[in-house]
Amino acid sequence: MKDRDSLYKLNHFIEMDDSYFGGSASGKRGRGATNKSTVVVAVENRGAAAGYAAMEVVESMHSKHLKDFAFRHIEDDQMIKN
């Protein structure tokens, strides 16, 4: 399944967002929390319904990591909303 998914790139109107996953812990919440993994999610918006989605754990929300994610998962010349 991973091999097949790596061949497909998202197209149409793309919505991207980030989320943080991990267990409960004291201290900082959300961005910057030491016990959380940063996940970038991109979904095709096809009007009445969502299309395909791609998600990946990234090191940080630095623009280099986001560009790498977009290059691997989104077709060229697509409009992205975040």
N, C-alpha and C positions, 0 to 999 in steps of 0.2 A: 504494500500500500504506500509506503514512504517513497519508493521508487516512482510509482505512478504519479503521486502528488507532486514530486519534484519536476515533472515534465510540464505541468499545467501552470500557466501564469494568469493572474486575475486581470480582467479587463472590464469595460463599462465605467461607471462612476464608482470610485473606490472610497470607502470610509475607513480611516485608520484611527486607532486609539491605543492607549497603553493601560496596563493593569498590573497589579502587584499581588503575587500569590505567596502564601507561606502561613505558618501557624501563628497563633497568638503569642505575643511576648511583650514585656514591658519596654518602655522606651519610645522612640520615634515611630510614628505610624506613616504608612504610604511611602512616598518617594524618600529615599535616604534610610529607610529601616534596614538594619543589618540582616534580619532574618527573612527577607522577602526576595523573590525572584521577579525581575522585570520582564513582562511579556508584551510583545507588540502584536496587535491583531489587525488584520485588514479584511474587509468584507465587500463583495460586489453589491452595489445597490441597484437593483433592477426594477425600481419603481414600487410595485405592489408587494414585492417579496425580495428577500435577500438571495443572493446567488452563492457562489463558492466563497470560502473563507480560508485564510492562511494565518497561522500564528506561530510565534517562535520566541523562545527565551533569548533575551539580549543582555549584553554586559551592562549597558546603561542607555539612557535616552540621548546620548551624544549623537549629533547629526551624522557622523561616520557610520554608526551602527544602524541608524534608520535608513540611510542611503543603501547600505549593503542589503538590508532586509527588502527594501523596495526593488532593488535590482534583481534579486533572486525570485521574488514572488509576484511582481506586477509588470504587465506588458508596457512597452515604451509608449509615451504620449497619452497617458491616461490622466484624467482629472482626479486628484486626491483631496478629500476633505478630512480634516482632523478635528 
